[in-house]
Amino acid sequence: MKKMTLRQFMKWQLLAVVVLFAVLHNLQRQIEHWYFSKTPITYDFENFIFVIIIYLQLIIILCAIFFITRWLNKVMSWSKNTLLRAFIEIIIFTVITNTFLITFEQIYLYFKVGAFFKLNDIILLSMNGTMINFFLIPIVELTLIYYSKLQTDQYTKELQIKNAKFEYELLKNQIDPHFLFNSLSVLNSLINIDKNRAKKFTNSFSNVLRHVLDYKNIDTISLKEEKYFLEQYIYLMKTRFDESLHVNLVFLDKHLKNKIFPMVTQLLIENVIKHNEISDINPMTINISSTEEGVIISNKIRLKTSTPSWGIGLENIKNRYANVGQTIQIMKDEDNFNVLIPYI
């Protein structure tokens, strides 16, 4: 999720609140002077300039609190240790705010009257700094929490949309009309040519459809189960393309318990078939193998001059894996296209 920027934080509503606080803070200072030294409360140009100075001080302190709070949220969230976080935050902001105010006011007083603060003045400024912290820190914390909540809600909504889109596209591709039409056409031809092959083709076709129905609501599938499904599906494709299509499927025994998303390898095979030229002149070889990291699907690139949209696309598969914090690797050059599907 994106971090909140200073520009997003400095809304006009916040700046208006800071202006109001600067005016009230200046009034509070004048009341203090009136109480301790009987100095009358006045409103003149110098007073106006002082309000602007207080406003600029507050803006600087607010920016410092914003960046430090955002950094603390990264290295020490409230959920880990609330008391320690609160203690550290109070110490840091008390030191920073009071150091800034005392230094600034000391310089201002020296240039104005050529004097330095006394101890009681420093104590009074420290009290003002503490009061400023109690005003500014909650504003920063609540703003960051609200922004984080908005980001989380938006991210959750995007995931829901992506998942719904993927499920819809997957459902459309699970029983592709073209796949059904081509398979039935092949079956019709085999019935007249070789009844034994037609029977075997029918069994594989039935197993593929059963697998699609059985796993349409299943989140993951083991390589052992995926291998059985792919063998049935590959048999259908090889029967359709004959010697024009070769598929080498090698899943090592030690990897058979690993899990991946169902239907992903089948969709990638379908992607190769849809996008590449497959003929007696240009036969296609697809290699599918298991590794320690995941399943690799690789093929030579022989793109068709006119290729229909694949529908689900690699982007949706990447998004599906991104939703569980994983990334598929796509390695492509002029001649070869390789996809690594990680285990889940």
Buried (B, 14 or more C-beta within 10 A) or exposed (E): EEEBEEEEBBEEEBBEBBBEBBEEBBBEBBEBEEEEEEEEEEEEEEEEEBBEBBBEBBBEBBBBBBEBBBEBBEEBEEEEEEEEBEEEBBEBBBEBBBEBBBEBBBEEBEEEEEEEBEEEBBEBBBEBBBBBBEBBBEBBBEBBEEBBEEBEEEEEEEEEEBEEEBEEBBEEBBEBEEBEEBBEEBBEBBBEEEEEBBEBBBEBBEBBBEBBEEBBEEEBBBBBBBBEBBEBBBBBBBBBBEEBBEBEBEBEEEBBEBBBBBBBBBBBBBBBBBBBBBEEEEBBEBBBBBEEEBBBBBBBBBEEEEEEEBBBEBEBBBBBBEEEEBEBEEEEEEEEBBBBBBBB
